[in-house]
């Protein structure tokens, strides 16, 4: 993701609330990215077989929980 406050591009693993470069609080930005990803997973789940769909739905819910 790219920080809304500075040009830093970085990856997020687990729960994260601050930009590592400028120290800006970015919980809302991370929540919105997680919602976007969950929406994509749910849309994809509608197009695949049941076993894969169940995995995608579970992963989407896990990501919303902040444990991506």
mmCIF file as Biopython writes it, N, C-alpha, C and O atoms, coordinates in Angstrom:
data_model
#
loop_
_atom_site.group_PDB
_atom_site.id
_atom_site.type_symbol
_atom_site.label_atom_id
_atom_site.label_alt_id
_atom_site.label_comp_id
_atom_site.label_asym_id
_atom_site.label_entity_id
_atom_site.label_seq_id
_atom_site.pdbx_PDB_ins_code
_atom_site.Cartn_x
_atom_site.Cartn_y
_atom_site.Cartn_z
_atom_site.occupancy
_atom_site.B_iso_or_equiv
_atom_site.auth_seq_id
_atom_site.auth_asym_id
_atom_site.pdbx_PDB_model_num
ATOM 1   N N  . UNK A ? 1  ? 0.841   -1.178  0.000   1.0 0.0 1  A 1 
ATOM 2   C CA . UNK A ? 1  ? 0.000   0.000   0.000   1.0 0.0 1  A 1 
ATOM 3   C C  . UNK A ? 1  ? 0.879   1.230   0.000   1.0 0.0 1  A 1 
ATOM 4   O O  . UNK A ? 1  ? 2.064   1.158   0.323   1.0 0.0 1  A 1 
ATOM 5   N N  . UNK A ? 2  ? 0.300   2.355   -0.360  1.0 0.0 2  A 1 
ATOM 6   C CA . UNK A ? 2  ? 1.020   3.624   -0.366  1.0 0.0 2  A 1 
ATOM 7   C C  . UNK A ? 2  ? 0.398   4.511   0.710   1.0 0.0 2  A 1 
ATOM 8   O O  . UNK A ? 2  ? -0.821  4.674   0.768   1.0 0.0 2  A 1 
ATOM 9   N N  . UNK A ? 3  ? 1.238   5.072   1.547   1.0 0.0 3  A 1 
ATOM 10  C CA . UNK A ? 3  ? 0.766   5.952   2.628   1.0 0.0 3  A 1 
ATOM 11  C C  . UNK A ? 3  ? 0.019   7.154   2.046   1.0 0.0 3  A 1 
ATOM 12  O O  . UNK A ? 3  ? 0.449   7.731   1.047   1.0 0.0 3  A 1 
ATOM 13  N N  . UNK A ? 4  ? -1.093  7.528   2.667   1.0 0.0 4  A 1 
ATOM 14  C CA . UNK A ? 4  ? -1.848  8.714   2.239   1.0 0.0 4  A 1 
ATOM 15  C C  . UNK A ? 4  ? -1.115  10.009  2.562   1.0 0.0 4  A 1 
ATOM 16  O O  . UNK A ? 4  ? -1.406  11.052  1.977   1.0 0.0 4  A 1 
ATOM 17  N N  . UNK A ? 5  ? -0.164  9.947   3.490   1.0 0.0 5  A 1 
ATOM 18  C CA . UNK A ? 5  ? 0.510   11.145  3.973   1.0 0.0 5  A 1 
ATOM 19  C C  . UNK A ? 5  ? 1.869   11.384  3.305   1.0 0.0 5  A 1 
ATOM 20  O O  . UNK A ? 5  ? 2.319   12.527  3.216   1.0 0.0 5  A 1 
ATOM 21  N N  . UNK A ? 6  ? 2.524   10.320  2.836   1.0 0.0 6  A 1 
ATOM 22  C CA . UNK A ? 6  ? 3.830   10.436  2.187   1.0 0.0 6  A 1 
ATOM 23  C C  . UNK A ? 6  ? 3.892   9.414   1.051   1.0 0.0 6  A 1 
ATOM 24  O O  . UNK A ? 6  ? 2.975   8.603   0.923   1.0 0.0 6  A 1 
ATOM 25  N N  . UNK A ? 7  ? 4.924   9.423   0.237   1.0 0.0 7  A 1 
ATOM 26  C CA . UNK A ? 7  ? 4.962   8.519   -0.920  1.0 0.0 7  A 1 
ATOM 27  C C  . UNK A ? 7  ? 5.449   7.097   -0.617  1.0 0.0 7  A 1 
ATOM 28  O O  . UNK A ? 7  ? 5.677   6.325   -1.549  1.0 0.0 7  A 1 
ATOM 29  N N  . UNK A ? 8  ? 5.612   6.736   0.637   1.0 0.0 8  A 1 
ATOM 30  C CA . UNK A ? 8  ? 6.146   5.416   0.961   1.0 0.0 8  A 1 
ATOM 31  C C  . UNK A ? 8  ? 5.189   4.308   0.532   1.0 0.0 8  A 1 
ATOM 32  O O  . UNK A ? 8  ? 3.993   4.359   0.816   1.0 0.0 8  A 1 
ATOM 33  N N  . UNK A ? 9  ? 5.733   3.312   -0.151  1.0 0.0 9  A 1 
ATOM 34  C CA . UNK A ? 9  ? 5.000   2.103   -0.546  1.0 0.0 9  A 1 
ATOM 35  C C  . UNK A ? 9  ? 5.505   0.991   0.363   1.0 0.0 9  A 1 
ATOM 36  O O  . UNK A ? 9  ? 6.712   0.765   0.450   1.0 0.0 9  A 1 
ATOM 37  N N  . UNK A ? 10 ? 4.586   0.284   1.051   1.0 0.0 10 A 1 
ATOM 38  C CA . UNK A ? 10 ? 4.997   -0.765  1.974   1.0 0.0 10 A 1 
ATOM 39  C C  . UNK A ? 10 ? 3.944   -1.852  2.061   1.0 0.0 10 A 1 
ATOM 40  O O  . UNK A ? 10 ? 2.787   -1.646  1.694   1.0 0.0 10 A 1 
ATOM 41  N N  . UNK A ? 11 ? 4.357   -3.018  2.554   1.0 0.0 11 A 1 
ATOM 42  C CA . UNK A ? 11 ? 3.459   -4.159  2.737   1.0 0.0 11 A 1 
ATOM 43  C C  . UNK A ? 11 ? 3.008   -4.211  4.187   1.0 0.0 11 A 1 
ATOM 44  O O  . UNK A ? 11 ? 3.704   -3.744  5.089   1.0 0.0 11 A 1 
ATOM 45  N N  . UNK A ? 12 ? 1.833   -4.786  4.392   1.0 0.0 12 A 1 
ATOM 46  C CA . UNK A ? 12 ? 1.280   -4.908  5.742   1.0 0.0 12 A 1 
ATOM 47  C C  . UNK A ? 12 ? 1.144   -6.385  6.072   1.0 0.0 12 A 1 
ATOM 48  O O  . UNK A ? 12 ? 0.540   -7.145  5.315   1.0 0.0 12 A 1 
ATOM 49  N N  . UNK A ? 13 ? 1.697   -6.780  7.183   1.0 0.0 13 A 1 
ATOM 50  C CA . UNK A ? 13 ? 1.573   -8.151  7.676   1.0 0.0 13 A 1 
ATOM 51  C C  . UNK A ? 13 ? 1.040   -8.059  9.096   1.0 0.0 13 A 1 
ATOM 52  O O  . UNK A ? 13 ? 1.729   -7.568  9.990   1.0 0.0 13 A 1 
ATOM 53  N N  . UNK A ? 14 ? -0.186  -8.529  9.308   1.0 0.0 14 A 1 
ATOM 54  C CA . UNK A ? 14 ? -0.800  -8.449  10.631  1.0 0.0 14 A 1 
ATOM 55  C C  . UNK A ? 14 ? -1.442  -7.096  10.864  1.0 0.0 14 A 1 
ATOM 56  O O  . UNK A ? 14 ? -1.766  -6.387  9.911   1.0 0.0 14 A 1 
ATOM 57  N N  . UNK A ? 15 ? -1.623  -6.742  12.097  1.0 0.0 15 A 1 
ATOM 58  C CA . UNK A ? 15 ? -2.262  -5.476  12.474  1.0 0.0 15 A 1 
ATOM 59  C C  . UNK A ? 15 ? -1.215  -4.368  12.424  1.0 0.0 15 A 1 
ATOM 60  O O  . UNK A ? 15 ? -0.119  -4.513  12.964  1.0 0.0 15 A 1 
ATOM 61  N N  . UNK A ? 16 ? -1.561  -3.270  11.777  1.0 0.0 16 A 1 
ATOM 62  C CA . UNK A ? 16 ? -0.601  -2.195  11.544  1.0 0.0 16 A 1 
ATOM 63  C C  . UNK A ? 16 ? -1.367  -0.889  11.577  1.0 0.0 16 A 1 
ATOM 64  O O  . UNK A ? 16 ? -2.437  -0.812  10.973  1.0 0.0 16 A 1 
ATOM 65  N N  . UNK A ? 17 ? -0.883  0.134   12.245  1.0 0.0 17 A 1 
ATOM 66  C CA . UNK A ? 17 ? -1.633  1.372   12.341  1.0 0.0 17 A 1 
ATOM 67  C C  . UNK A ? 17 ? -0.848  2.631   12.049  1.0 0.0 17 A 1 
ATOM 68  O O  . UNK A ? 17 ? -1.403  3.727   12.126  1.0 0.0 17 A 1 
ATOM 69  N N  . UNK A ? 18 ? 0.443   2.510   11.712  1.0 0.0 18 A 1 
ATOM 70  C CA . UNK A ? 18 ? 1.268   3.698   11.511  1.0 0.0 18 A 1 
ATOM 71  C C  . UNK A ? 18 ? 2.165   3.506   10.294  1.0 0.0 18 A 1 
ATOM 72  O O  . UNK A ? 18 ? 2.656   2.403   10.052  1.0 0.0 18 A 1 
ATOM 73  N N  . UNK A ? 19 ? 2.379   4.556   9.537   1.0 0.0 19 A 1 
ATOM 74  C CA . UNK A ? 19 ? 3.308   4.515   8.421   1.0 0.0 19 A 1 
ATOM 75  C C  . UNK A ? 19 ? 4.729   4.405   8.982   1.0 0.0 19 A 1 
ATOM 76  O O  . UNK A ? 19 ? 5.091   5.172   9.875   1.0 0.0 19 A 1 
ATOM 77  N N  . UNK A ? 20 ? 5.541   3.473   8.481   1.0 0.0 20 A 1 
ATOM 78  C CA . UNK A ? 20 ? 6.897   3.339   9.001   1.0 0.0 20 A 1 
ATOM 79  C C  . UNK A ? 20 ? 7.821   4.494   8.625   1.0 0.0 20 A 1 
ATOM 80  O O  . UNK A ? 20 ? 8.878   4.642   9.239   1.0 0.0 20 A 1 
ATOM 81  N N  . UNK A ? 21 ? 7.467   5.310   7.646   1.0 0.0 21 A 1 
ATOM 82  C CA . UNK A ? 21 ? 8.329   6.425   7.243   1.0 0.0 21 A 1 
ATOM 83  C C  . UNK A ? 21 ? 7.946   7.735   7.922   1.0 0.0 21 A 1 
ATOM 84  O O  . UNK A ? 21 ? 8.798   8.394   8.520   1.0 0.0 21 A 1 
ATOM 85  N N  . UNK A ? 22 ? 6.684   8.116   7.836   1.0 0.0 22 A 1 
ATOM 86  C CA . UNK A ? 22 ? 6.286   9.435   8.346   1.0 0.0 22 A 1 
ATOM 87  C C  . UNK A ? 22 ? 5.543   9.353   9.672   1.0 0.0 22 A 1 
ATOM 88  O O  . UNK A ? 22 ? 5.234   10.383  10.271  1.0 0.0 22 A 1 
ATOM 89  N N  . UNK A ? 23 ? 5.256   8.152   10.132  1.0 0.0 23 A 1 
ATOM 90  C CA . UNK A ? 23 ? 4.602   7.904   11.417  1.0 0.0 23 A 1 
ATOM 91  C C  . UNK A ? 23 ? 3.155   8.382   11.463  1.0 0.0 23 A 1 
ATOM 92  O O  . UNK A ? 23 ? 2.597   8.583   12.542  1.0 0.0 23 A 1 
ATOM 93  N N  . UNK A ? 24 ? 2.542   8.566   10.274  1.0 0.0 24 A 1 
ATOM 94  C CA . UNK A ? 24 ? 1.135   8.979   10.221  1.0 0.0 24 A 1 
ATOM 95  C C  . UNK A ? 24 ? 0.242   7.809   10.623  1.0 0.0 24 A 1 
ATOM 96  O O  . UNK A ? 24 ? 0.509   6.666   10.251  1.0 0.0 24 A 1 
ATOM 97  N N  . UNK A ? 25 ? -0.799  8.085   11.366  1.0 0.0 25 A 1 
ATOM 98  C CA . UNK A ? 25 ? -1.780  7.065   11.752  1.0 0.0 25 A 1 
ATOM 99  C C  . UNK A ? 25 ? -2.597  6.713   10.518  1.0 0.0 25 A 1 
ATOM 100 O O  . UNK A ? 25 ? -3.158  7.602   9.877   1.0 0.0 25 A 1 
ATOM 101 N N  . UNK A ? 26 ? -2.675  5.405   10.167  1.0 0.0 26 A 1 
ATOM 102 C CA . UNK A ? 26 ? -3.346  5.030   8.927   1.0 0.0 26 A 1 
ATOM 103 C C  . UNK A ? 26 ? -4.322  3.870   9.085   1.0 0.0 26 A 1 
ATOM 104 O O  . UNK A ? 26 ? -4.521  3.102   8.143   1.0 0.0 26 A 1 
ATOM 105 N N  . UNK A ? 27 ? -4.925  3.732   10.246  1.0 0.0 27 A 1 
ATOM 106 C CA . UNK A ? 27 ? -5.869  2.630   10.475  1.0 0.0 27 A 1 
ATOM 107 C C  . UNK A ? 27 ? -7.050  2.672   9.512   1.0 0.0 27 A 1 
ATOM 108 O O  . UNK A ? 27 ? -7.479  1.626   9.027   1.0 0.0 27 A 1 
ATOM 109 N N  . UNK A ? 28 ? -7.580  3.848   9.229   1.0 0.0 28 A 1 
ATOM 110 C CA . UNK A ? 28 ? -8.712  3.951   8.311   1.0 0.0 28 A 1 
ATOM 111 C C  . UNK A ? 28 ? -8.305  3.509   6.909   1.0 0.0 28 A 1 
ATOM 112 O O  . UNK A ? 28 ? -9.058  2.798   6.243   1.0 0.0 28 A 1 
ATOM 113 N N  . UNK A ? 29 ? -7.143  3.915   6.460   1.0 0.0 29 A 1 
ATOM 114 C CA . UNK A ? 29 ? -6.649  3.522   5.138   1.0 0.0 29 A 1 
ATOM 115 C C  . UNK A ? 29 ? -6.506  2.001   5.066   1.0 0.0 29 A 1 
ATOM 116 O O  . UNK A ? 29 ? -6.865  1.399   4.054   1.0 0.0 29 A 1 
ATOM 117 N N  . UNK A ? 30 ? -5.993  1.380   6.108   1.0 0.0 30 A 1 
ATOM 118 C CA . UNK A ? 30 ? -5.819  -0.068  6.129   1.0 0.0 30 A 1 
ATOM 119 C C  . UNK A ? 30 ? -7.174  -0.771  6.163   1.0 0.0 30 A 1 
ATOM 120 O O  . UNK A ? 30 ? -7.363  -1.775  5.477   1.0 0.0 30 A 1 
ATOM 121 N N  . UNK A ? 31 ? -8.110  -0.261  6.945   1.0 0.0 31 A 1 
ATOM 122 C CA . UNK A ? 31 ? -9.453  -0.836  6.980   1.0 0.0 31 A 1 
ATOM 123 C C  . UNK A ? 31 ? -10.087 -0.794  5.595   1.0 0.0 31 A 1 
ATOM 124 O O  . UNK A ? 31 ? -10.667 -1.784  5.150   1.0 0.0 31 A 1 
ATOM 125 N N  . UNK A ? 32 ? -9.982  0.335   4.916   1.0 0.0 32 A 1 
ATOM 126 C CA . UNK A ? 32 ? -10.573 0.463   3.582   1.0 0.0 32 A 1 
ATOM 127 C C  . UNK A ? 32 ? -9.926  -0.497  2.593   1.0 0.0 32 A 1 
ATOM 128 O O  . UNK A ? 32 ? -10.619 -1.071  1.753   1.0 0.0 32 A 1 
ATOM 129 N N  . UNK A ? 33 ? -8.602  -0.683  2.675   1.0 0.0 33 A 1 
ATOM 130 C CA . UNK A ? 33 ? -7.922  -1.645  1.798   1.0 0.0 33 A 1 
ATOM 131 C C  . UNK A ? 33 ? -8.387  -3.067  2.104   1.0 0.0 33 A 1 
ATOM 132 O O  . UNK A ? 33 ? -8.591  -3.861  1.186   1.0 0.0 33 A 1 
ATOM 133 N N  . UNK A ? 34 ? -8.558  -3.396  3.394   1.0 0.0 34 A 1 
ATOM 134 C CA . UNK A ? 34 ? -9.036  -4.726  3.768   1.0 0.0 34 A 1 
ATOM 135 C C  . UNK A ? 34 ? -10.463 -4.957  3.279   1.0 0.0 34 A 1 
ATOM 136 O O  . UNK A ? 34 ? -10.790 -6.057  2.832   1.0 0.0 34 A 1 
ATOM 137 N N  . UNK A ? 35 ? -11.309 -3.944  3.357   1.0 0.0 35 A 1 
ATOM 138 C CA . UNK A ? 35 ? -12.677 -4.062  2.842   1.0 0.0 35 A 1 
ATOM 139 C C  . UNK A ? 35 ? -12.667 -4.270  1.331   1.0 0.0 35 A 1 
ATOM 140 O O  . UNK A ? 35 ? -13.442 -5.067  0.801   1.0 0.0 35 A 1 
ATOM 141 N N  . UNK A ? 36 ? -11.789 -3.551  0.644   1.0 0.0 36 A 1 
ATOM 142 C CA . UNK A ? 36 ? -11.668 -3.695  -0.814  1.0 0.0 36 A 1 
ATOM 143 C C  . UNK A ? 36 ? -11.234 -5.117  -1.178  1.0 0.0 36 A 1 
ATOM 144 O O  . UNK A ? 36 ? -11.808 -5.732  -2.077  1.0 0.0 36 A 1 
ATOM 145 N N  . UNK A ? 37 ? -10.233 -5.631  -0.488  1.0 0.0 37 A 1 
ATOM 146 C CA . UNK A ? 37 ? -9.754  -6.981  -0.749  1.0 0.0 37 A 1 
ATOM 147 C C  . UNK A ? 37 ? -10.832 -8.016  -0.432  1.0 0.0 37 A 1 
ATOM 148 O O  . UNK A ? 37 ? -11.027 -8.959  -1.199  1.0 0.0 37 A 1 
ATOM 149 N N  . UNK A ? 38 ? -11.530 -7.848  0.689   1.0 0.0 38 A 1 
ATOM 150 C CA . UNK A ? 38 ? -12.593 -8.787  1.058   1.0 0.0 38 A 1 
ATOM 151 C C  . UNK A ? 38 ? -13.691 -8.795  -0.007  1.0 0.0 38 A 1 
ATOM 152 O O  . UNK A ? 38 ? -14.214 -9.855  -0.352  1.0 0.0 38 A 1 
ATOM 153 N N  . UNK A ? 39 ? -14.032 -7.640  -0.516  1.0 0.0 39 A 1 
ATOM 154 C CA . UNK A ? 39 ? -15.042 -7.566  -1.574  1.0 0.0 39 A 1 
ATOM 155 C C  . UNK A ? 39 ? -14.612 -8.320  -2.822  1.0 0.0 39 A 1 
ATOM 156 O O  . UNK A ? 39 ? -15.423 -8.999  -3.451  1.0 0.0 39 A 1 
ATOM 157 N N  . UNK A ? 40 ? -13.341 -8.202  -3.179  1.0 0.0 40 A 1 
ATOM 158 C CA . UNK A ? 40 ? -12.822 -8.925  -4.345  1.0 0.0 40 A 1 
ATOM 159 C C  . UNK A ? 40 ? -12.853 -10.430 -4.105  1.0 0.0 40 A 1 
ATOM 160 O O  . UNK A ? 40 ? -13.192 -11.197 -5.006  1.0 0.0 40 A 1 
ATOM 161 N N  . UNK A ? 41 ? -12.499 -10.855 -2.892  1.0 0.0 41 A 1 
ATOM 162 C CA . UNK A ? 41 ? -12.534 -12.287 -2.575  1.0 0.0 41 A 1 
ATOM 163 C C  . UNK A ? 41 ? -13.957 -12.828 -2.604  1.0 0.0 41 A 1 
ATOM 164 O O  . UNK A ? 41 ? -14.195 -13.930 -3.099  1.0 0.0 41 A 1 
ATOM 165 N N  . UNK A ? 42 ? -14.898 -12.062 -2.080  1.0 0.0 42 A 1 
ATOM 166 C CA . UNK A ? 42 ? -16.289 -12.508 -2.085  1.0 0.0 42 A 1 
ATOM 167 C C  . UNK A ? 42 ? -16.840 -12.589 -3.511  1.0 0.0 42 A 1 
ATOM 168 O O  . UNK A ? 42 ? -17.589 -13.510 -3.838  1.0 0.0 42 A 1 
ATOM 169 N N  . UNK A ? 43 ? -16.468 -11.627 -4.357  1.0 0.0 43 A 1 
ATOM 170 C CA . UNK A ? 43 ? -16.901 -11.670 -5.757  1.0 0.0 43 A 1 
ATOM 171 C C  . UNK A ? 43 ? -16.305 -12.884 -6.469  1.0 0.0 43 A 1 
ATOM 172 O O  . UNK A ? 43 ? -16.987 -13.549 -7.249  1.0 0.0 43 A 1 
ATOM 173 N N  . UNK A ? 44 ? -15.041 -13.167 -6.200  1.0 0.0 44 A 1 
ATOM 174 C CA . UNK A ? 44 ? -14.397 -14.335 -6.800  1.0 0.0 44 A 1 
ATOM 175 C C  . UNK A ? 44 ? -15.029 -15.626 -6.290  1.0 0.0 44 A 1 
ATOM 176 O O  . UNK A ? 44 ? -15.170 -16.586 -7.049  1.0 0.0 44 A 1 
ATOM 177 N N  . UNK A ? 45 ? -15.412 -15.662 -5.016  1.0 0.0 45 A 1 
ATOM 178 C CA . UNK A ? 45 ? -16.020 -16.857 -4.422  1.0 0.0 45 A 1 
ATOM 179 C C  . UNK A ? 45 ? -17.312 -17.251 -5.139  1.0 0.0 45 A 1 
ATOM 180 O O  . UNK A ? 45 ? -17.673 -18.427 -5.160  1.0 0.0 45 A 1 
ATOM 181 N N  . UNK A ? 46 ? -17.999 -16.287 -5.718  1.0 0.0 46 A 1 
ATOM 182 C CA . UNK A ? 46 ? -19.235 -16.572 -6.445  1.0 0.0 46 A 1 
ATOM 183 C C  . UNK A ? 46 ? -18.979 -17.279 -7.771  1.0 0.0 46 A 1 
ATOM 184 O O  . UNK A ? 46 ? -19.913 -17.792 -8.386  1.0 0.0 46 A 1 
ATOM 185 N N  . UNK A ? 47 ? -17.727 -17.313 -8.218  1.0 0.0 47 A 1 
ATOM 186 C CA . UNK A ? 47 ? -17.423 -17.853 -9.541  1.0 0.0 47 A 1 
ATOM 187 C C  . UNK A ? 47 ? -16.683 -19.183 -9.515  1.0 0.0 47 A 1 
ATOM 188 O O  . UNK A ? 47 ? -16.371 -19.725 -10.575 1.0 0.0 47 A 1 
ATOM 189 N N  . UNK A ? 48 ? -16.394 -19.723 -8.337  1.0 0.0 48 A 1 
ATOM 190 C CA . UNK A ? 48 ? -15.585 -20.945 -8.233  1.0 0.0 48 A 1 
ATOM 191 C C  . UNK A ? 48 ? -16.364 -22.043 -7.519  1.0 0.0 48 A 1 
ATOM 192 O O  . UNK A ? 48 ? -17.472 -21.816 -7.033  1.0 0.0 48 A 1 
ATOM 193 N N  . UNK A ? 49 ? -15.768 -23.250 -7.460  1.0 0.0 49 A 1 
ATOM 194 C CA . UNK A ? 49 ? -16.446 -24.375 -6.808  1.0 0.0 49 A 1 
ATOM 195 C C  . UNK A ? 49 ? -16.576 -24.140 -5.300  1.0 0.0 49 A 1 
ATOM 196 O O  . UNK A ? 49 ? -15.924 -23.259 -4.739  1.0 0.0 49 A 1 
ATOM 197 N N  . UNK A ? 50 ? -17.423 -24.938 -4.659  1.0 0.0 50 A 1 
ATOM 198 C CA . UNK A ? 50 ? -17.773 -24.730 -3.251  1.0 0.0 50 A 1 
ATOM 199 C C  . UNK A ? 50 ? -16.581 -24.760 -2.299  1.0 0.0 50 A 1 
ATOM 200 O O  . UNK A ? 50 ? -16.501 -23.940 -1.384  1.0 0.0 50 A 1 
ATOM 201 N N  . UNK A ? 51 ? -15.652 -25.696 -2.503  1.0 0.0 51 A 1 
ATOM 202 C CA . UNK A ? 51 ? -14.515 -25.812 -1.586  1.0 0.0 51 A 1 
ATOM 203 C C  . UNK A ? 51 ? -13.641 -24.561 -1.627  1.0 0.0 51 A 1 
ATOM 204 O O  . UNK A ? 51 ? -13.264 -24.030 -0.582  1.0 0.0 51 A 1 
ATOM 205 N N  . UNK A ? 52 ? -13.321 -24.096 -2.825  1.0 0.0 52 A 1 
ATOM 206 C CA . UNK A ? 52 ? -12.519 -22.885 -2.958  1.0 0.0 52 A 1 
ATOM 207 C C  . UNK A ? 52 ? -13.305 -21.663 -2.493  1.0 0.0 52 A 1 
ATOM 208 O O  . UNK A ? 52 ? -12.740 -20.757 -1.880  1.0 0.0 52 A 1 
ATOM 209 N N  . UNK A ? 53 ? -14.601 -21.635 -2.781  1.0 0.0 53 A 1 
ATOM 210 C CA . UNK A ? 53 ? -15.446 -20.520 -2.337  1.0 0.0 53 A 1 
ATOM 211 C C  . UNK A ? 53 ? -15.441 -20.415 -0.815  1.0 0.0 53 A 1 
ATOM 212 O O  . UNK A ? 53 ? -15.342 -19.316 -0.269  1.0 0.0 53 A 1 
ATOM 213 N N  . UNK A ? 54 ? -15.546 -21.548 -0.129  1.0 0.0 54 A 1 
ATOM 214 C CA . UNK A ? 54 ? -15.517 -21.535 1.342   1.0 0.0 54 A 1 
ATOM 215 C C  . UNK A ? 54 ? -14.198 -20.966 1.851   1.0 0.0 54 A 1 
ATOM 216 O O  . UNK A ? 54 ? -14.182 -20.194 2.810   1.0 0.0 54 A 1 
ATOM 217 N N  . UNK A ? 55 ? -13.091 -21.345 1.211   1.0 0.0 55 A 1 
ATOM 218 C CA . UNK A ? 55 ? -11.778 -20.834 1.622   1.0 0.0 55 A 1 
ATOM 219 C C  . UNK A ? 55 ? -11.690 -19.322 1.398   1.0 0.0 55 A 1 
ATOM 220 O O  . UNK A ? 55 ? -11.211 -18.592 2.265   1.0 0.0 55 A 1 
ATOM 221 N N  . UNK A ? 56 ? -12.149 -18.856 0.244   1.0 0.0 56 A 1 
ATOM 222 C CA . UNK A ? 56 ? -12.099 -17.424 -0.057  1.0 0.0 56 A 1 
ATOM 223 C C  . UNK A ? 56 ? -12.953 -16.612 0.917   1.0 0.0 56 A 1 
ATOM 224 O O  . UNK A ? 56 ? -12.542 -15.543 1.368   1.0 0.0 56 A 1 
ATOM 225 N N  . UNK A ? 57 ? -14.126 -17.117 1.236   1.0 0.0 57 A 1 
ATOM 226 C CA . UNK A ? 57 ? -15.004 -16.415 2.187   1.0 0.0 57 A 1 
ATOM 227 C C  . UNK A ? 57 ? -14.361 -16.364 3.566   1.0 0.0 57 A 1 
ATOM 228 O O  . UNK A ? 57 ? -14.377 -15.326 4.226   1.0 0.0 57 A 1 
ATOM 229 N N  . UNK A ? 58 ? -13.795 -17.492 4.001   1.0 0.0 58 A 1 
ATOM 230 C CA . UNK A ? 58 ? -13.109 -17.519 5.299   1.0 0.0 58 A 1 
ATOM 231 C C  . UNK A ? 58 ? -11.934 -16.561 5.337   1.0 0.0 58 A 1 
ATOM 232 O O  . UNK A ? 58 ? -11.718 -15.875 6.337   1.0 0.0 58 A 1 
ATOM 233 N N  . UNK A ? 59 ? -11.172 -16.510 4.250   1.0 0.0 59 A 1 
ATOM 234 C CA . UNK A ? 59 ? -10.031 -15.602 4.190   1.0 0.0 59 A 1 
ATOM 235 C C  . UNK A ? 59 ? -10.482 -14.147 4.209   1.0 0.0 59 A 1 
ATOM 236 O O  . UNK A ? 59 ? -9.850  -13.309 4.853   1.0 0.0 59 A 1 
ATOM 237 N N  . UNK A ? 60 ? -11.568 -13.844 3.509   1.0 0.0 60 A 1 
ATOM 238 C CA . UNK A ? 60 ? -12.094 -12.475 3.495   1.0 0.0 60 A 1 
ATOM 239 C C  . UNK A ? 60 ? -12.495 -12.051 4.896   1.0 0.0 60 A 1 
ATOM 240 O O  . UNK A ? 60 ? -12.208 -10.930 5.316   1.0 0.0 60 A 1 
ATOM 241 N N  . UNK A ? 61 ? -13.155 -12.939 5.617   1.0 0.0 61 A 1 
ATOM 242 C CA . UNK A ? 61 ? -13.566 -12.606 6.996   1.0 0.0 61 A 1 
ATOM 243 C C  . UNK A ? 61 ? -12.368 -12.458 7.912   1.0 0.0 61 A 1 
ATOM 244 O O  . UNK A ? 61 ? -12.357 -11.595 8.789   1.0 0.0 61 A 1 
ATOM 245 N N  . UNK A ? 62 ? -11.360 -13.293 7.718   1.0 0.0 62 A 1 
ATOM 246 C CA . UNK A ? 62 ? -10.143 -13.189 8.530   1.0 0.0 62 A 1 
ATOM 247 C C  . UNK A ? 62 ? -9.438  -11.860 8.284   1.0 0.0 62 A 1 
ATOM 248 O O  . UNK A ? 62 ? -8.953  -11.225 9.220   1.0 0.0 62 A 1 
ATOM 249 N N  . UNK A ? 63 ? -9.384  -11.445 7.022   1.0 0.0 63 A 1 
ATOM 250 C CA . UNK A ? 63 ? -8.727  -10.171 6.704   1.0 0.0 63 A 1 
ATOM 251 C C  . UNK A ? 63 ? -9.469  -8.993  7.328   1.0 0.0 63 A 1 
ATOM 252 O O  . UNK A ? 63 ? -8.837  -8.024  7.748   1.0 0.0 63 A 1 
ATOM 253 N N  . UNK A ? 64 ? -10.770 -9.056  7.394   1.0 0.0 64 A 1 
ATOM 254 C CA . UNK A ? 64 ? -11.540 -7.972  8.018   1.0 0.0 64 A 1 
ATOM 255 C C  . UNK A ? 64 ? -11.257 -7.897  9.515   1.0 0.0 64 A 1 
ATOM 256 O O  . UNK A ? 64 ? -11.374 -6.837  10.130  1.0 0.0 64 A 1 
ATOM 257 N N  . UNK A ? 65 ? -10.885 -9.028  10.087  1.0 0.0 65 A 1 
ATOM 258 C CA . UNK A ? 65 ? -10.573 -9.092  11.501  1.0 0.0 65 A 1 
ATOM 259 C C  . UNK A ? 65 ? -9.212  -8.464  11.796  1.0 0.0 65 A 1 
ATOM 260 O O  . UNK A ? 65 ? -8.860  -8.271  12.960  1.0 0.0 65 A 1 
ATOM 261 N N  . UNK A ? 66 ? -8.449  -8.146  10.759  1.0 0.0 66 A 1 
ATOM 262 C CA . UNK A ? 66 ? -7.166  -7.504  10.955  1.0 0.0 66 A 1 
ATOM 263 C C  . UNK A ? 66 ? -6.011  -8.464  11.122  1.0 0.0 66 A 1 
ATOM 264 O O  . UNK A ? 66 ? -4.930  -8.053  11.544  1.0 0.0 66 A 1 
ATOM 265 N N  . UNK A ? 67 ? -6.207  -9.721  10.806  1.0 0.0 67 A 1 
ATOM 266 C CA . UNK A ? 67 ? -5.118  -10.690 10.965  1.0 0.0 67 A 1 
ATOM 267 C C  . UNK A ? 67 ? -4.662  -11.208 9.622   1.0 0.0 67 A 1 
ATOM 268 O O  . UNK A ? 67 ? -4.485  -12.414 9.446   1.0 0.0 67 A 1 
ATOM 269 N N  . UNK A ? 68 ? -4.464  -10.291 8.652   1.0 0.0 68 A 1 
ATOM 270 C CA . UNK A ? 68 ? -4.067  -10.702 7.316   1.0 0.0 68 A 1 
ATOM 271 C C  . UNK A ? 68 ? -2.671  -11.106 7.257   1.0 0.0 68 A 1 
ATOM 272 O O  . UNK A ? 68 ? -2.181  -11.482 6.192   1.0 0.0 68 A 1 
#
